[in-house]
Amino acid sequence: MPKQTSRRQRLFLMAGGAAGLLALAIPAGATRGRPGPPRPRPVNSAPGMPRWDPDPQPRPPSASRLAAGEYRAYVALAGDYRVVALDVATRTAVGRNIVTDAAQGVAVTPDGRKVYIADTGQYDVLVADTVTGETRPVHVGPFPRDVAVSPDGRKVYAAVTGGDTGPGGSDVVAVIDPATDQVVREIRAGTAPRQVVFSADGRRAYVSHDGGIAVIDVGSDTVVRSIRDPFCPQGIALDPAGRRLYVAEPPAGRVSVFDTATGRVRGRIAAGDEPWAVDVTPDGTKAYIAQMNDNTVAVADTASGRVRATIGVGKLPASVAVTPDGSEVWVGNIFSGSVSVIDVASGTVTATIAGGTGTKPVGAAPLGIVFGRTPS
């Protein structure tokens, strides 16, 4: 087990890019209480690295993708210091790039008009207008790693990971009011909050952290249950009905399935080496698991809890997201600097979105992928 844990820590530093290295320099006491004044914002860049630009040649979308409606994908490129918007049907870049500092988490409002970005290298959540491209920071605390918008668009939760995973580290989930884009309260969720997901009905939110899972009542913004069973949890996902919570546990090589009503384990999915992220199809029948050290995505049958297929993708896959219509799965590959697009029906990679030239990896590190409606 010590060997596995060490591997996970090394991968986290690589996955976090500049943010992971910066986190090591933060004193433990700096994250206690309400965050202090904003720190000076350095100008970061990726020297000597080619830019991440999707293929400018549009590809005719399939009938199924057109029938799904107009959607955009927002991809947080931690290593390329920006968030790029892609048209889901054509898989081409649209709108303006959003300049960030090693951003990992990204979320979009139901109407598609605002994007919230966990600017992981900073102390802010960036709010971006998807029409004008204008951005403004919301100060939340050191190194926010993830952000999520409630289904009704009335609340935004930001996981403030901080610089220390031990005693004294940040345990804050910042609550942002989208009407004012100000932090209105803080929830003490658990040390080093990592990922946030809302239930479809918006009544509960789930946060993975260093010690397990915090279950939050969204109406009162309070923790109503702590699930301590998961071992070093990372990515989390809910089934559409909100009855099962899927938790990726990289050191254990598994995804655990919890009953959201009781908080108890319903089953374990044996995954490959370092399962880091997970997402579930809209019909709830399949779970897709990004297996970092295997360079693959496992396809698990949710009824049986068994892996039915393994799909090769890029190098070090660390993010996975199912399209709203359930026809595709997008996978962000850290070392390849690309997004692999899996066709759910055939179980094959049908497209690779990548940029840059030359033989070296782009280093873009697509660590966050979210889908939202094209703004009208």
ZIWOMO-V799191 format. One record per backbone hydrogen bond with DSSP energy under -1.0 kcal/mol. NH is the residue of the N-H (numbers start at 1). CO is the residue of the C=O. Records with the same first field share a line. If there is no record, write none. Layout:
BEGIN
NH = CO ; CO
END
This chain:
BEGIN
5 = 1
6 = 2
7 = 3
8 = 4
9 = 5
10 = 6
11 = 7
12 = 8
13 = 9
14 = 10
15 = 11
16 = 12
19 = 16
21 = 17
22 = 18
23 = 19
25 = 22
26 = 23
30 = 27
31 = 28
32 = 29
49 = 46
66 = 62
67 = 63
69 = 66
72 = 372
73 = 86
74 = 370
75 = 84
76 = 368
77 = 82
78 = 365
79 = 364
82 = 77
83 = 98
84 = 75
86 = 73
87 = 92
88 = 71
91 = 87
94 = 85
98 = 83
100 = 81
104 = 118
107 = 116
109 = 114
112 = 109
115 = 128
116 = 107
117 = 126
118 = 105
119 = 117 ; 124
120 = 118
121 = 101
122 = 119
125 = 138
126 = 117
127 = 136
128 = 115
129 = 134
130 = 113
133 = 129
136 = 127
138 = 125
140 = 123
141 = 123
143 = 122
145 = 159
148 = 157
150 = 155
153 = 150
156 = 176
157 = 148
158 = 174
159 = 146
160 = 172
161 = 143 ; 159
162 = 142
169 = 166
173 = 187
174 = 158
175 = 185
176 = 156
177 = 182
180 = 177
181 = 177
184 = 175
185 = 175
187 = 173
189 = 171 ; 187
192 = 170
194 = 208
197 = 206
199 = 204
202 = 199
205 = 216
206 = 197
207 = 214
208 = 195
209 = 212
210 = 191
212 = 209
213 = 227
214 = 207
215 = 225
216 = 205
217 = 222
218 = 203
221 = 217
222 = 217
224 = 215
225 = 215
227 = 213
234 = 248
235 = 276
237 = 246
239 = 244
242 = 239
245 = 258
246 = 237
247 = 256
248 = 235
249 = 254
253 = 250
254 = 249
255 = 269
256 = 247
257 = 267
258 = 245
259 = 264
260 = 243
263 = 259
266 = 257
267 = 257
269 = 255
271 = 253
276 = 290
279 = 288
281 = 286
284 = 281
287 = 300
288 = 279
289 = 298
290 = 277
291 = 296
292 = 274
293 = 273
296 = 291
297 = 311
298 = 289
299 = 309
300 = 287
301 = 306
302 = 285
305 = 301
308 = 299
309 = 299
311 = 297
313 = 295
318 = 332
319 = 332
321 = 330
323 = 328
326 = 323
329 = 342
330 = 321
331 = 340
332 = 319
333 = 338
334 = 316
335 = 315
336 = 315
337 = 333
338 = 333
339 = 353
340 = 331
341 = 351
342 = 329
343 = 348
344 = 327
347 = 343
350 = 341
351 = 341
353 = 339
367 = 76 ; 365
368 = 76
370 = 74
372 = 72
374 = 70
END
